[in-house]
């Protein structure tokens, strides 16, 4: 079995977006969907792979995770909202 970054696609309630892809990216997406169908036995249209691919990309992007974490924390020079100094 190959080591694809995606596994079976969960059935979630979607939010509809309309995007344009370059033709070569679309061809690769269709090819990926075919390989994934062989690996998992689950046939999905290529467009259904975009959301899990983006989610996987963001989940494994260390720079994004670091910046996201920094933005959630208050700056060190300001007391936290629930601190006793407030």
HELIX and SHEET records of a PDB file:
HELIX    1   1 UNK A   23  UNK A   40  1                                  18    
HELIX    2   2 UNK A   46  UNK A   48  5                                   3    
HELIX    3   3 UNK A   49  UNK A   59  1                                  11    
HELIX    4   4 UNK A   62  UNK A   72  1                                  11    
END                                                                             
